[in-house]
Protein backbone atom coordinates (compact mmCIF):
# COMPACT_ATOMS: atom_id res chain seq x y z
CA UNK A 1 0.00 0.00 0.00
CA UNK A 2 1.31 3.45 -0.94
CA UNK A 3 0.44 6.91 0.36
CA UNK A 4 1.64 10.28 -0.92
CA UNK A 5 2.03 13.12 1.59
CA UNK A 6 2.18 16.55 -0.06
CA UNK A 7 3.78 19.40 1.89
CA UNK A 8 6.59 19.57 4.45
CA UNK A 9 5.24 22.10 6.91
CA UNK A 10 3.96 21.28 10.39
CA UNK A 11 0.98 19.27 9.10
CA UNK A 12 3.04 17.38 6.52
CA UNK A 13 5.59 16.44 9.17
CA UNK A 14 2.81 15.28 11.50
CA UNK A 15 1.24 13.14 8.78
CA UNK A 16 4.52 11.42 7.91
CA UNK A 17 5.33 10.82 11.59
CA UNK A 18 1.94 9.27 12.38
CA UNK A 19 1.66 7.09 9.27
CA UNK A 20 5.27 5.88 9.46
CA UNK A 21 4.92 5.09 13.17
CA UNK A 22 1.56 3.32 13.16
CA UNK A 23 1.49 1.84 9.64
CA UNK A 24 5.07 0.72 8.92
CA UNK A 25 3.81 -1.58 6.16
CA UNK A 26 2.70 1.45 4.11
CA UNK A 27 5.15 2.95 1.63
CA UNK A 28 5.22 6.70 2.31
CA UNK A 29 6.25 9.10 -0.47
CA UNK A 30 6.86 12.64 0.77
CA UNK A 31 6.65 15.37 -1.88
CA UNK A 32 7.63 18.97 -1.17
CA UNK A 33 8.54 21.90 -3.38
CA UNK A 34 11.00 23.14 -0.73
CA UNK A 35 14.61 21.98 -0.25
CA UNK A 36 14.04 21.47 3.48
CA UNK A 37 11.08 21.08 5.82
CA UNK A 38 9.39 23.88 7.72
CA UNK A 39 6.77 25.28 5.37
CA UNK A 40 5.85 28.87 6.16
CA UNK A 41 8.49 28.91 8.94
CA UNK A 42 11.24 28.16 6.44
CA UNK A 43 12.67 31.43 5.07
CA UNK A 44 13.76 29.68 1.86
CA UNK A 45 10.22 28.51 1.11
CA UNK A 46 8.05 30.17 -1.52
CA UNK A 47 5.31 30.15 1.12
CA UNK A 48 7.40 31.68 3.89
CA UNK A 49 5.42 34.07 6.09
CA UNK A 50 8.11 35.11 8.57
CA UNK A 51 9.60 38.52 9.27
CA UNK A 52 12.85 39.32 11.03
CA UNK A 53 11.50 39.79 14.57
CA UNK A 54 8.82 37.10 14.52
CA UNK A 55 8.48 34.98 17.66
CA UNK A 56 5.96 32.19 18.15
CA UNK A 57 2.65 33.15 19.71
CA UNK A 58 2.27 29.70 21.20
CA UNK A 59 4.60 28.57 23.94
CA UNK A 60 7.59 26.33 23.33
CA UNK A 61 5.91 23.49 25.19
CA UNK A 62 2.70 23.70 23.15
CA UNK A 63 4.58 24.14 19.85
CA UNK A 64 6.62 20.93 20.12
CA UNK A 65 5.80 17.56 18.61
CA UNK A 66 5.05 14.84 21.14
CA UNK A 67 8.28 13.27 22.36
CA UNK A 68 10.59 15.85 20.75
CA UNK A 69 11.24 18.99 22.80
CA UNK A 70 12.32 22.33 21.35
CA UNK A 71 15.85 23.04 22.64
CA UNK A 72 15.85 26.22 24.72
CA UNK A 73 16.58 27.42 28.23
CA UNK A 74 13.82 26.59 30.73
CA UNK A 75 12.97 30.28 31.16
CA UNK A 76 12.38 30.76 27.42
CA UNK A 77 8.76 30.06 26.55
CA UNK A 78 8.37 31.80 23.17
CA UNK A 79 11.10 31.09 20.63
CA UNK A 80 12.31 33.00 17.56
CA UNK A 81 11.20 31.75 14.16
CA UNK A 82 14.76 30.78 13.18
CA UNK A 83 15.03 28.37 16.11
CA UNK A 84 11.62 26.91 15.32
CA UNK A 85 12.50 26.46 11.65
CA UNK A 86 15.65 24.56 12.62
CA UNK A 87 13.60 22.44 15.03
CA UNK A 88 11.08 21.49 12.32
CA UNK A 89 13.91 20.56 9.94
CA UNK A 90 15.37 18.32 12.66
CA UNK A 91 12.04 16.61 13.36
CA UNK A 92 11.52 16.01 9.64
CA UNK A 93 15.04 14.61 9.24
CA UNK A 94 14.35 12.12 12.04
CA UNK A 95 11.33 10.66 10.23
CA UNK A 96 12.36 7.16 9.21
CA UNK A 97 11.07 5.36 6.14
CA UNK A 98 9.52 7.91 3.75
CA UNK A 99 10.88 8.30 0.25
CA UNK A 100 11.58 12.01 -0.07
CA UNK A 101 10.93 13.88 -3.30
CA UNK A 102 12.27 17.31 -2.33
CA UNK A 103 12.21 20.39 -4.56
CA UNK A 104 9.39 18.77 -6.50
CA UNK A 105 6.15 20.61 -7.16
CA UNK A 106 2.90 18.67 -7.54
CA UNK A 107 1.06 19.46 -10.78
CA UNK A 108 -2.04 17.34 -10.33
CA UNK A 109 -3.82 14.80 -8.15
CA UNK A 110 -6.43 12.83 -10.10
CA UNK A 111 -8.68 9.88 -9.30
CA UNK A 112 -7.95 6.56 -11.02
CA UNK A 113 -10.66 4.35 -12.44
CA UNK A 114 -11.29 1.55 -10.00
CA UNK A 115 -9.88 3.48 -7.04
CA UNK A 116 -6.68 5.11 -5.94
CA UNK A 117 -4.95 8.27 -7.08
CA UNK A 118 -2.46 9.39 -9.71
CA UNK A 119 -0.06 12.13 -8.56
CA UNK A 120 2.01 14.05 -11.09
CA UNK A 121 4.96 16.28 -10.11
CA UNK A 122 8.03 17.89 -11.65
CA UNK A 123 11.48 18.60 -10.18
CA UNK A 124 13.69 21.69 -10.50
CA UNK A 125 15.04 20.50 -13.84
CA UNK A 126 11.53 20.07 -15.21
CA UNK A 127 11.57 16.27 -15.22
CA UNK A 128 8.04 14.91 -14.75
CA UNK A 129 7.11 11.94 -12.55
CA UNK A 130 3.75 10.16 -12.30
CA UNK A 131 2.99 7.60 -9.59
CA UNK A 132 -0.09 5.74 -8.45
CA UNK A 133 -1.10 5.74 -4.78
CA UNK A 134 -3.76 4.11 -2.64
CA UNK A 135 -4.19 7.33 -0.65
CA UNK A 136 -3.06 10.96 -0.78
CA UNK A 137 -2.64 13.33 2.18
CA UNK A 138 -2.56 16.96 1.06
CA UNK A 139 -0.97 19.04 3.84
CA UNK A 140 -0.33 22.23 1.87
CA UNK A 141 -2.86 24.07 4.05
CA UNK A 142 -4.94 27.21 3.66
CA UNK A 143 -2.30 29.92 4.24
CA UNK A 144 -1.28 30.25 0.59
CA UNK A 145 -2.62 33.24 -1.37
CA UNK A 146 -2.77 36.70 0.18
CA UNK A 147 -6.24 38.06 0.95
CA UNK A 148 -6.77 41.78 0.38
CA UNK A 149 -9.41 43.93 2.10
CA UNK A 150 -12.80 43.46 0.44
CA UNK A 151 -13.22 47.16 -0.29
CA UNK A 152 -12.84 49.39 -3.38
CA UNK A 153 -9.14 49.78 -4.13
CA UNK A 154 -7.38 52.24 -6.44
CA UNK A 155 -5.29 50.59 -9.14
CA UNK A 156 -2.23 52.76 -8.49
CA UNK A 157 -2.60 54.57 -5.14
CA UNK A 158 -0.27 57.46 -4.28
CA UNK A 159 0.84 55.66 -1.10
CA UNK A 160 2.82 52.42 -0.91
CA UNK A 161 0.30 49.57 -0.61
CA UNK A 162 1.55 46.11 0.35
CA UNK A 163 0.44 42.88 2.02
CA UNK A 164 1.88 41.57 5.27
CA UNK A 165 3.27 38.58 3.35
CA UNK A 166 5.84 41.00 1.90
CA UNK A 167 6.84 42.52 5.24
CA UNK A 168 10.32 41.75 6.58
CA UNK A 169 11.26 44.59 8.95
CA UNK A 170 10.44 48.19 9.88
CA UNK A 171 13.42 49.87 8.20
CA UNK A 172 11.70 50.73 4.87
CA UNK A 173 9.05 52.63 6.86
CA UNK A 174 11.43 54.85 8.83
CA UNK A 175 10.01 58.34 9.31
CA UNK A 176 6.76 57.46 7.51
CA UNK A 177 3.14 57.53 8.53
CA UNK A 178 1.84 53.96 8.28
CA UNK A 179 -1.55 52.30 8.49
CA UNK A 180 -1.86 48.59 9.27
CA UNK A 181 -5.18 47.06 8.24
CA UNK A 182 -6.31 44.16 10.43
CA UNK A 183 -5.92 43.18 14.05
CA UNK A 184 -4.89 39.53 13.98
CA UNK A 185 -1.58 38.26 15.36
CA UNK A 186 0.54 39.40 12.40
CA UNK A 187 -1.15 42.81 12.20
CA UNK A 188 -0.55 43.48 15.89
CA UNK A 189 3.05 42.26 15.74
CA UNK A 190 3.86 44.37 12.70
CA UNK A 191 2.16 47.49 14.07
CA UNK A 192 4.09 47.21 17.33
CA UNK A 193 7.40 46.77 15.52
CA UNK A 194 6.77 49.71 13.17
CA UNK A 195 6.69 52.02 16.19
CA UNK A 196 10.47 51.72 16.39
CA UNK A 197 10.93 53.38 12.99
CA UNK A 198 7.77 55.05 11.65
CA UNK A 199 6.79 58.61 12.57
CA UNK A 200 3.20 57.49 13.32
CA UNK A 201 1.52 54.08 13.29
CA UNK A 202 -2.21 53.49 13.11
CA UNK A 203 -4.07 50.19 13.08
CA UNK A 204 -7.50 49.67 11.53
CA UNK A 205 -9.76 47.38 13.57
CA UNK A 206 -12.95 46.07 12.00
CA UNK A 207 -13.88 43.26 14.40
CA UNK A 208 -12.98 43.63 18.11
CA UNK A 209 -10.94 40.78 19.58
CA UNK A 210 -9.57 39.57 22.88
CA UNK A 211 -6.04 40.92 23.40
CA UNK A 212 -4.10 38.98 26.01
CA UNK A 213 -0.54 39.01 27.35
CA UNK A 214 1.58 36.00 26.43
CA UNK A 215 2.39 35.37 30.08
CA UNK A 216 -0.31 35.62 32.74
CA UNK A 217 0.32 35.09 36.46
CA UNK A 218 3.80 33.81 35.73
CA UNK A 219 2.83 31.15 33.17
CA UNK A 220 2.40 31.12 29.38
CA UNK A 221 -1.26 31.83 28.84
CA UNK A 222 -1.75 28.75 26.66
CA UNK A 223 -0.86 26.57 29.69
CA UNK A 224 -4.01 27.56 31.55
CA UNK A 225 -6.43 24.75 32.21
CA UNK A 226 -3.77 22.03 32.27
CA UNK A 227 -5.64 19.95 29.72
CA UNK A 228 -8.86 19.97 31.77
CA UNK A 229 -10.21 22.79 29.60
CA UNK A 230 -11.13 20.17 26.98
CA UNK A 231 -13.47 18.38 29.36
CA UNK A 232 -16.98 19.66 28.47
CA UNK A 233 -18.28 20.65 31.93
CA UNK A 234 -14.95 21.43 33.58
CA UNK A 235 -13.87 23.28 30.44
CA UNK A 236 -16.81 25.69 30.66
CA UNK A 237 -16.08 26.44 34.29
CA UNK A 238 -12.38 27.00 33.60
CA UNK A 239 -13.23 29.22 30.63
CA UNK A 240 -15.47 31.45 32.76
CA UNK A 241 -12.93 31.67 35.56
CA UNK A 242 -10.19 32.39 33.02
CA UNK A 243 -12.22 35.15 31.40
CA UNK A 244 -12.87 36.71 34.79
CA UNK A 245 -9.15 36.65 35.61
CA UNK A 246 -8.28 38.20 32.26
CA UNK A 247 -10.82 40.99 32.73
CA UNK A 248 -9.36 41.80 36.14
CA UNK A 249 -5.71 41.67 35.05
CA UNK A 250 -6.04 43.38 31.67
CA UNK A 251 -8.83 45.73 32.61
CA UNK A 252 -11.61 47.16 30.50
CA UNK A 253 -10.89 47.48 26.81
CA UNK A 254 -12.90 50.71 26.89
CA UNK A 255 -10.03 52.32 28.79
CA UNK A 256 -7.82 51.68 25.73
CA UNK A 257 -10.41 53.11 23.35
CA UNK A 258 -11.23 49.63 22.08
CA UNK A 259 -14.57 47.93 21.61
CA UNK A 260 -15.21 44.96 23.85
CA UNK A 261 -15.15 41.60 22.01
CA UNK A 262 -18.63 40.36 21.17
CA UNK A 263 -17.90 36.65 21.75
CA UNK A 264 -16.88 34.95 25.02
CA UNK A 265 -13.20 34.16 25.38
CA UNK A 266 -13.95 30.41 25.37
CA UNK A 267 -15.15 30.50 21.74
CA UNK A 268 -12.70 33.11 20.47
CA UNK A 269 -9.19 33.05 19.07
CA UNK A 270 -7.42 35.73 21.15
CA UNK A 271 -4.51 37.84 19.94
CA UNK A 272 -1.47 37.38 22.18
CA UNK A 273 0.83 40.36 22.60
CA UNK A 274 2.79 41.84 25.49
CA UNK A 275 3.10 45.19 23.69
CA UNK A 276 -0.18 46.03 21.94
CA UNK A 277 -2.21 47.45 24.82
CA UNK A 278 0.76 49.21 26.48
CA UNK A 279 1.65 50.92 23.18
CA UNK A 280 -1.92 52.17 22.87
CA UNK A 281 -1.96 53.44 26.46
CA UNK A 282 1.34 55.27 25.87
CA UNK A 283 0.07 56.95 22.70
CA UNK A 284 2.60 55.20 20.47
CA UNK A 285 -0.03 53.24 18.56
CA UNK A 286 -3.31 54.74 17.38
CA UNK A 287 -6.50 52.88 16.50
CA UNK A 288 -8.90 53.49 13.63
CA UNK A 289 -12.19 51.89 12.65
CA UNK A 290 -12.55 49.52 9.70
CA UNK A 291 -11.56 50.56 6.19
CA UNK A 292 -14.29 51.11 3.60
CA UNK A 293 -12.17 52.29 0.66
CA UNK A 294 -8.53 52.49 -0.42
CA UNK A 295 -8.74 55.51 -2.65
CA UNK A 296 -6.15 57.12 -4.89
CA UNK A 297 -4.86 59.65 -2.36
CA UNK A 298 -6.42 58.60 0.94
CA UNK A 299 -8.09 55.90 3.02
CA UNK A 300 -11.73 56.12 4.14
CA UNK A 301 -12.98 54.54 7.37
CA UNK A 302 -16.34 53.24 8.59
CA UNK A 303 -16.77 56.14 11.02
CA UNK A 304 -16.82 58.57 8.09
CA UNK A 305 -13.28 59.88 8.56
CA UNK A 306 -10.65 60.01 5.83
CA UNK A 307 -6.88 60.29 6.11
CA UNK A 308 -3.63 60.12 4.15
CA UNK A 309 -0.67 57.81 4.74
CA UNK A 310 2.77 57.21 3.29
CA UNK A 311 2.26 53.45 3.42
CA UNK A 312 -0.56 50.98 4.02
CA UNK A 313 0.06 47.34 4.99
CA UNK A 314 -2.87 44.92 4.62
CA UNK A 315 -2.49 42.20 7.27
CA UNK A 316 -5.75 40.60 6.23
CA UNK A 317 -4.79 36.96 6.08
CA UNK A 318 -4.49 34.23 3.49
CA UNK A 319 -6.70 31.78 1.64
CA UNK A 320 -6.44 28.30 0.19
CA UNK A 321 -4.97 27.85 -3.29
CA UNK A 322 -4.65 24.23 -4.39
CA UNK A 323 -4.55 24.15 -8.21
CA UNK A 324 -3.21 20.58 -8.12
CA UNK A 325 -6.37 19.17 -6.50
CA UNK A 326 -9.38 17.93 -8.53
CA UNK A 327 -11.79 20.69 -9.57
CA UNK A 328 -14.69 19.36 -7.47
CA UNK A 329 -12.46 19.33 -4.37
CA UNK A 330 -11.31 22.89 -5.05
CA UNK A 331 -14.95 23.89 -5.38
CA UNK A 332 -15.75 22.33 -1.99
CA UNK A 333 -12.89 24.27 -0.41
CA UNK A 334 -13.83 27.57 -2.07
CA UNK A 335 -17.40 27.22 -0.79
CA UNK A 336 -16.17 26.35 2.73
CA UNK A 337 -18.13 23.10 2.66
CA UNK A 338 -15.42 20.84 4.04
CA UNK A 339 -16.45 21.62 7.61
CA UNK A 340 -14.56 19.52 10.15
CA UNK A 341 -14.10 16.64 7.74
CA UNK A 342 -10.61 15.51 6.76
CA UNK A 343 -11.54 13.31 3.79
CA UNK A 344 -12.62 15.21 0.67
CA UNK A 345 -16.35 14.54 0.09
CA UNK A 346 -16.83 12.05 -2.75
CA UNK A 347 -13.08 11.43 -2.97
CA UNK A 348 -12.28 8.35 -0.81
CA UNK A 349 -8.62 8.19 0.12
CA UNK A 350 -7.91 11.91 -0.43
CA UNK A 351 -7.29 13.63 2.90
CA UNK A 352 -7.03 17.39 3.37
CA UNK A 353 -5.18 18.65 6.45
CA UNK A 354 -5.05 22.18 7.87
CA UNK A 355 -8.14 23.42 6.06
CA UNK A 356 -9.91 25.10 8.98
CA UNK A 357 -8.84 27.59 11.62
CA UNK A 358 -7.03 26.12 14.58
CA UNK A 359 -7.70 27.34 18.12
CA UNK A 360 -4.87 25.33 19.68
CA UNK A 361 -1.21 25.39 18.65
CA UNK A 362 -0.62 24.29 15.06
CA UNK A 363 1.38 21.24 16.17
CA UNK A 364 -1.30 19.95 18.52
CA UNK A 365 -3.97 20.39 15.85
CA UNK A 366 -1.72 18.72 13.28
CA UNK A 367 -1.16 15.70 15.52
CA UNK A 368 -4.90 15.25 16.06
CA UNK A 369 -5.61 15.38 12.33
CA UNK A 370 -2.65 13.19 11.36
CA UNK A 371 -3.60 10.55 13.95
CA UNK A 372 -7.14 10.47 12.58
CA UNK A 373 -5.86 9.90 9.05
CA UNK A 374 -3.46 7.18 10.21
CA UNK A 375 -6.35 5.40 11.96
CA UNK A 376 -8.49 5.60 8.85
CA UNK A 377 -5.95 3.98 6.53
CA UNK A 378 -6.29 0.18 6.39
CA UNK A 379 -3.53 -1.67 8.23
CA UNK A 380 -2.27 -5.17 7.54
CA UNK A 381 -4.21 -6.29 10.62
CA UNK A 382 -7.50 -4.89 9.35
CA UNK A 383 -6.96 -6.37 5.89
CA UNK A 384 -6.32 -9.81 7.34
CA UNK A 385 -8.72 -9.96 10.22
CA UNK A 386 -11.22 -7.12 10.38
CA UNK A 387 -14.70 -7.29 8.86
CA UNK A 388 -14.81 -5.99 5.25
CA UNK A 389 -16.85 -2.92 6.14
CA UNK A 390 -14.02 -1.58 8.35
CA UNK A 391 -11.13 -2.28 6.03
CA UNK A 392 -11.18 0.49 3.44
CA UNK A 393 -10.60 4.22 3.45
CA UNK A 394 -14.13 4.74 2.05
CA UNK A 395 -15.64 3.70 5.38
CA UNK A 396 -12.74 4.97 7.46
CA UNK A 397 -13.21 8.45 6.06
CA UNK A 398 -16.67 8.54 7.62
CA UNK A 399 -15.14 7.34 10.90
CA UNK A 400 -12.73 10.27 11.10
CA UNK A 401 -15.25 12.91 12.05
CA UNK A 402 -17.26 10.57 14.27
CA UNK A 403 -14.22 9.52 16.32
CA UNK A 404 -12.57 12.90 16.64
CA UNK A 405 -15.41 15.42 16.39
CA UNK A 406 -15.41 16.19 20.12
CA UNK A 407 -11.61 16.63 20.14
CA UNK A 408 -11.67 18.61 16.92
CA UNK A 409 -14.41 20.91 18.17
CA UNK A 410 -12.50 21.67 21.35
CA UNK A 411 -9.16 22.07 19.54
CA UNK A 412 -10.42 24.23 16.69
CA UNK A 413 -13.15 26.25 18.33
C-alpha positions, -999 to +999 in steps of 0.1 A: +000+000+000+013+034-009+004+069+004+016+103-009+020+131+016+022+166-001+038+194+019+066+196+045+052+221+069+040+213+104+010+193+091+030+174+065+056+164+092+028+153+115+012+131+088+045+114+079+053+108+116+019+093+124+017+071+093+053+059+095+049+051+132+016+033+132+015+018+096+051+007+089+038-016+062+027+015+041+052+029+016+052+067+023+063+091-005+069+126+008+066+154-019+076+190-012+085+219-034+110+231-007+146+220-002+140+215+035+111+211+058+094+239+077+068+253+054+058+289+062+085+289+089+112+282+064+127+314+051+138+297+019+102+285+011+080+302-015+053+302+011+074+317+039+054+341+061+081+351+086+096+385+093+129+393+110+115+398+146+088+371+145+085+350+177+060+322+181+027+331+197+023+297+212+046+286+239+076+263+233+059+235+252+027+237+231+046+241+198+066+209+201+058+176+186+051+148+211+083+133+224+106+158+207+112+190+228+123+223+213+158+230+226+159+262+247+166+274+282+138+266+307+130+303+312+124+308+274+088+301+265+084+318+232+111+311+206+123+330+176+112+318+142+148+308+132+150+284+161+116+269+153+125+265+116+157+246+126+136+224+150+111+215+123+139+206+099+154+183+127+120+166+134+115+160+096+150+146+092+143+121+120+113+107+102+124+072+092+111+054+061+095+079+038+109+083+002+116+120-001+109+139-033+123+173-023+122+204-046+094+188-065+062+206-072+029+187-075+011+195-108-020+173-103-038+148-081-064+128-101-087+099-093-079+066-110-107+044-124-113+016-100-099+035-070-067+051-059-049+083-071-025+094-097-001+121-086+020+141-111+050+163-101+080+179-116+115+186-102+137+217-105+150+205-138+115+201-152+116+163-152+080+149-148+071+119-126+037+102-123+030+076-096-001+057-085-011+057-048-038+041-026-042+073-006-031+110-008-026+133+022-026+170+011-010+190+038-003+222+019-029+241+040-049+272+037-023+299+042-013+302+006-026+332-014-028+367+002-062+381+010-068+418+004-094+439+021-128+435+004-132+472-003-128+494-034-091+498-041-074+522-064-053+506-091-022+528-085-026+546-051-003+575-043+008+557-011+028+524-009+003+496-006+016+461+003+004+429+020+019+416+053+033+386+034+058+410+019+068+425+052+103+418+066+113+446+090+104+482+099+134+499+082+117+507+049+090+526+069+114+548+088+100+583+093+068+575+075+031+575+085+018+540+083-016+523+085-019+486+093-052+471+082-063+442+104-059+432+141-049+395+140-016+383+154+005+394+124-012+428+122-006+435+159+031+423+157+039+444+127+022+475+141+041+472+173+074+468+155+068+497+132+067+520+162+105+517+164+109+534+130+078+551+117+068+586+126+032+575+133+015+541+133-022+535+131-041+502+131-075+497+115-098+474+136-130+461+120-139+433+144-130+436+181-109+408+196-096+396+229-060+409+234-041+390+260-005+390+274+016+360+264+024+354+301-003+356+327+003+351+365+038+338+357+028+312+332+024+311+294-013+318+288-017+287+267-009+266+297-040+276+315-064+247+322-038+220+323-056+199+297-089+200+318-102+228+296-111+202+270-135+184+294-170+197+285-183+206+319-149+214+336-139+233+304-168+257+307-161+264+343-124+270+336-132+292+306-155+314+328-129+317+356-102+324+330-122+351+314-129+367+348-091+366+356-083+382+323-108+410+327-094+418+361-057+417+350-060+434+317-088+457+326-116+472+305-109+475+268-129+507+269-100+523+288-078+517+257-104+531+234-112+496+221-146+479+216-152+450+239-151+416+220-186+404+212-179+366+217-169+350+250-132+342+254-140+304+254-152+305+217-127+331+205-092+331+191-074+357+211-045+378+199-015+374+222+008+404+226+028+418+255+031+452+237-002+460+219-022+475+248+008+492+265+017+509+232-019+522+229-020+534+265+013+553+259+001+570+227+026+552+205+000+532+186-033+547+174-065+529+165-089+535+136-122+519+127-126+495+097-116+506+062-143+511+036-122+523+007-085+525-004-087+555-027-061+571-049-049+597-024-064+586+009-081+559+030-117+561+041-130+545+074-163+532+086-168+561+110-168+586+081-133+599+086-107+600+058-069+603+061-036+601+041-007+578+047+028+572+033+023+535+034-006+510+040+001+473+050-029+449+046-025+422+073-057+406+062-048+370+061-045+342+035-067+318+016-064+283+002-050+279-033-046+242-044-046+241-082-032+206-081-064+192-065-094+179-085-118+207-096-147+194-075-125+193-044-113+229-050-150+239-054-157+223-020-129+243-004-138+276-021-174+272-008-162+263+027-181+231+027-154+208+040-165+216+076-146+195+101-141+166+077-106+155+068-115+133+038-126+152+007-163+145+001-168+121-027-131+114-030-123+084-008-086+082+001-079+119-004-073+136+029-070+174+034-052+186+064-051+222+079-081+234+061-099+251+090-088+276+116-070+261+146-077+273+181-049+253+197-012+254+187-006+243+151+014+212+162-013+200+185-040+204+158-017+187+133-012+157+155-049+153+161-056+154+123-027+132+114-036+105+139-071+105+126-059+099+091-035+072+102-063+054+120-085+056+088-059+040+065-063+002+064-035-017+082-023-052+075-042-063+106-075-049+094-070-064+059-063-098+073-087-100+102-112-071+104-147-073+089-148-060+053-168-029+061-140-016+083-111-023+060-112+005+034-106+042+035-141+047+020-156+037+054-127+050+075-132+084+061-167+085+076-151+073+109-127+103+111-153+129+120-173+106+143-142+095+163-126+129+166-154+154+164-154+162+201-116+166+201-117+186+169-144+209+182-125+217+214-092+221+195-104+242+167-132+263+183 
